[in-house]
Amino acid sequence: MEKAKGTPKAVYNWSYVQCVSLWCSVLASLHENAMLNSLIYPLVQVAIGCIRLRPTAKFFPLRFHILRSLILLERQLDIYIPVLPLIYEVFRTVDFNQKPRTVKPRPIDFSCQLRLSSSHIVESSFRTASINYVTELITEYAYNHCCAASFPELVLFCILQVRYIMVMQNYVVLHIPLIETMFASYKQVFSSTLKTFPYKQSQQKKLSFYWSYYLSITKMA
């Protein structure tokens, strides 16, 4: 989405976000209509472009609203939408190592907001809410692909991304309680899925396209 003058104001409002959410719901419900299927790709591009327009911490609520709509669309249509990189950008945008200026016990509710003020970003409740939303979105995303042949690779990618972010930003070394709690919740979510890896990989090997793909990759290596 091109950053023309006045574009943020035209896009970052409830009317635009609800319009994207509405169309995701419509296409998810009427996916059997061949004429409407041609709208899926441009809708996804518009939604991702809306997130990319201002990828800052102030617009995390808007990001989470749109990502939830895309995850719903992905679930109903049984398609792949690259939402994981957009989810993990949260950890690269906010420095969780920095000590918050104000401490509030209750996390911020993003459900009724699109934009946060500068004072919200320096609160501990903002970081807690961001981590909670990221955990929910990753869990919903993993649920969408739990029966897919690519599920082991997708879950493994999620785990590697979380570990990479924690190591690169020294979360493991600093032992930040909030981050450790987040990683513990991820471990709990993915521990049961890791146990199913041998079974799912054995089922993958029974697929003809899996072996042809594996052999082609082996020859390239």
Secondary structure, 3 states (H helix, E strand, C coil): CCCCCCHHHHHCCHHHHHHHHHHHHHHHHCCCCHHHHCCHHHHHHHHHHHHHHCCCHHHHHHHHHHHHHHHHHHHHHCCCCCCHHHHHHHHHHCCCCCCCCECCCCCCCCCCCCCCCHHHHCEHHHHHHHHHHHHHHHHHHHHHCCCCCCHHHHHHHHHHHHHHHHHHCCHHHHCCHHHHHHHHHHHHHHHHHHHCHHHHHHHHCCCHHHHHHHHHHHHHC
